[in-house]
């Protein structure tokens, strides 16, 4: 005969410890859902205000971005025309964009306190 033993009997039963002040109270699912809805509402309001400001400042650029996003989401890059437009765009705007990014990085590196000879010792 096989005899099986369990260690559960050897261990004392867990005791309910009183909650300390640092332990948060459980939050109901309804309260959590309400907080999520409020957060989404706040996010929507912030995004809406930012988009309104962008549309007012640069309406044509906003329209171009919206058309480009619609083209991509509509599957336009899978078509031969979309691939040709992508190649032309990369050839036309790629080098100036890369040049501007490198130039900006170099300017930031030159202005950093680590490379400034007039800067004093860095504080930790």
C-alpha positions in Angstrom: 0.0 0.0 0.0 1.1 3.5 -0.8 0.9 6.0 1.9 0.7 9.7 1.1 1.5 12.4 3.5 0.6 16.0 3.3 2.4 18.8 4.9 -0.7 20.8 5.4 -1.4 19.2 8.7 2.1 20.0 9.9 1.8 23.7 9.2 -0.4 26.0 11.3 -3.5 27.4 9.7 -3.1 30.9 8.4 -4.4 33.5 10.8 -6.2 36.6 9.7 -4.0 39.5 10.5 -5.6 42.9 11.2 -5.1 45.4 8.4 -2.5 48.0 8.9 -2.9 51.6 8.0 -0.6 51.1 5.0 -2.8 48.4 3.4 -5.3 50.0 1.1 -9.0 49.2 1.3 -10.4 47.1 -1.5 -12.0 49.1 -4.3 -15.1 48.0 -5.9 -15.3 47.3 -9.6 -17.8 50.1 -10.0 -15.5 52.6 -8.4 -12.6 51.5 -10.6 -14.8 51.8 -13.7 -16.0 55.2 -12.7 -12.4 56.4 -12.2 -11.4 54.9 -15.6 -14.3 56.8 -17.3 -13.3 60.0 -15.6 -9.7 59.6 -16.7 -10.8 58.9 -20.3 -13.0 62.0 -20.2 -10.0 64.1 -19.0 -7.8 62.6 -21.7 -10.4 63.3 -24.4 -10.8 66.9 -23.3 -7.0 67.4 -23.4 -6.6 65.8 -26.8 -9.6 67.8 -28.2 -8.1 71.1 -26.9 -4.7 70.3 -28.4 -6.2 69.3 -31.7 -8.4 72.4 -31.9 -5.3 74.5 -31.2 -3.3 72.7 -34.0 -6.2 73.0 -36.5 -6.4 76.8 -35.8 -2.7 77.3 -36.1 -2.0 75.1 -39.1 -5.1 74.0 -40.9 -3.5 72.8 -44.1 -0.8 70.8 -42.3 -3.5 69.2 -40.2 -5.5 68.4 -43.3 -2.4 66.9 -44.9 -1.7 64.7 -41.9 -5.3 63.5 -41.7 -5.2 62.7 -45.5 -1.9 60.8 -45.0 -3.2 58.8 -42.1 -6.4 58.0 -43.9 -4.4 56.8 -46.9 -2.2 54.5 -44.8 -5.1 53.1 -42.8 -7.0 52.6 -46.0 -4.3 50.3 -47.3 -2.9 52.8 -49.8 0.7 51.7 -49.2 -0.1 48.2 -50.5 -0.9 49.6 -53.9 1.7 50.3 -56.5 0.8 54.0 -56.5 1.3 54.1 -52.7 4.6 52.4 -52.9 5.7 54.9 -55.6 4.6 57.9 -53.4 6.5 56.5 -50.4 9.7 56.1 -52.5 9.4 59.7 -53.8 8.6 61.0 -50.3 11.6 59.3 -48.7 13.9 60.5 -51.5 12.6 64.0 -51.3 12.3 64.5 -47.5 14.6 61.8 -46.1 18.0 63.5 -46.5 16.9 67.0 -45.2 15.1 65.3 -42.3 18.1 63.2 -41.4 20.4 66.3 -41.8 18.1 68.3 -39.5 18.1 65.6 -36.8 21.9 65.2 -36.9 22.3 69.0 -36.7 19.9 69.3 -33.8 21.7 66.5 -31.9 25.1 68.1 -32.4 23.7 71.5 -31.2 22.3 69.8 -28.1 25.6 68.0 -27.5 27.5 71.3 -27.8 25.2 73.1 -25.4 25.2 70.4 -22.7 27.0 71.2 -19.4 29.3 68.2 -19.7 31.0 69.7 -22.8 30.9 73.4 -21.7 34.4 74.4 -20.6 33.0 77.3 -18.6 30.7 75.1 -16.6 31.6 74.3 -13.0 31.8 70.8 -11.6 28.6 68.8 -12.0 26.4 68.3 -9.0 25.3 64.7 -8.4 
